[in-house]
Structure formats: structure tokens, C-alpha cells
């Protein structure tokens, strides 16, 4: 399933690139698994929403030759453009600055696919977000999302070993598969194609824990405490009606 990612990581320079650019569980590996459930081709226009440093964008362009709008709030378009030039995908990518909570600067039905890896949970946890995004995707197009999640909702019963790492922000953004299924299930403008746990969870997290990002040291402690008992990755795919 992860042919592209495994080949990419066979090269030591590419591994260094990944370690510099990861901002969470390996977005390239997560993107490859999520994309395996979709029919992506070079003629598609894709919105990579919450692209971070562009690992998902790299995958979509290199693997499929698609045209991608790489949208992020935290990483500047200029920074991403320089990175995209360095890896030879700048001719297929438009880097943009976007705050999804304040609306998207695109025409209705502009995209064949809205793709989001390790970002949607930061802004998509309200009933208003999904319907606000649907108009930008063509009829019969798809919205595909992958987010860190929980095997069950903690609520107020946070396990003792997780309490040092739990705060209001984490509690707001990290949810179970059933929680997301209930939220997306309210929306009438889509047909849910798939909501499931992702197979790459353990490997994607382990790869993230080798990254150079400053939060990795704390995440190493968190994952040691978690010990495979609570976290997962959740993928959601919906067809726009």
C-alpha cells in the first residue's frame, strides 16, 4: 500500500527532508493510504487544505501529476513555494494562505477533490465547517480527510497516564471514529463513502517521533505513556451530492 513512501524513504537525503518537514504523523504515508481509496488522476484540481510543509502536496503531485492548491494557515506561501521549487513540483502547485474558519478564496465547484491530512481536526470540529467547504467541490467530487483520533471518547474520564498531555485544545480536537461519524452524518450535502481507522497509524507515528520538530520530545513521552492503547488515525471520505 505504501510503495511510494517506502521508496521515497529508501534514500537518506529524502529521510532528512521528511524529518525537517513533518509536523505530525508522517503525512506522506497517511496521504498514500488515504489516496488509495480514491481515483486520483493528472487531470484533477485538488485543494490540499492544511498542507503544512507540503508532504501531502508532494505526494499528490509526484504520484499522480495532479494540480494542487497547497493551502495552509501556519506555513507561509513563500516558504512553501521555495520548498516546492527545491523538490521540482512548483509547476504543479499554487501555494496559498488560508484560514478555513474565515472562508475559502475560491470559486464554487472549483475542485475535484478536497484533501486534508493531519489538519482538519484543528478547524473542522464544528457542525458549520463541513457544509461551508462542500460548495467548493464539484458535484460527484470528493472530500477526503485523515486526522489523529481516539479509539473511544475520553470525556471527563481521561486515563491517568494521559492526563499530563491532555488540555483543552487536545480535548477539543482529538476525537473517536464514532464522534466524527456522527458529526459528518448530519450533513445532507454529502454521501459518506468511508469512515474507518487507518492501518498506517503505528508506523506513521513512529516516523514522526524521529522528526526534528521541537514538539517531538514531548510526543515521545506521550506515545510511551499511551503505549498503543488509545490513539488511532481516522480517515473520512465523502462524495459531494
NORGILIN-V388570 format. One line per field, one symbol per residue. phi: phi as a letter, one per 40 degrees, with the letter a starting at -180 (. if undefined). Layout:
# NORGILIN-V388570
phi=???
This chain:
# NORGILIN-V388570
phi=.bdcccccccccccccccccbcbiddcccccccccccbbcacccbbcccgcfcgcccdcccccbgccbccbaccbcdcccccccccbgbccbbbcbcabccbgbcbccfcbcabbabfadccbbcbcccdcccddcbcdgcbbbbbbcabcaccgcbcddccdcbcacccccbbbcdccccccccccccbbccabaccccdcccccccccccccccdcccccccccfgcbcabbbbbbccc
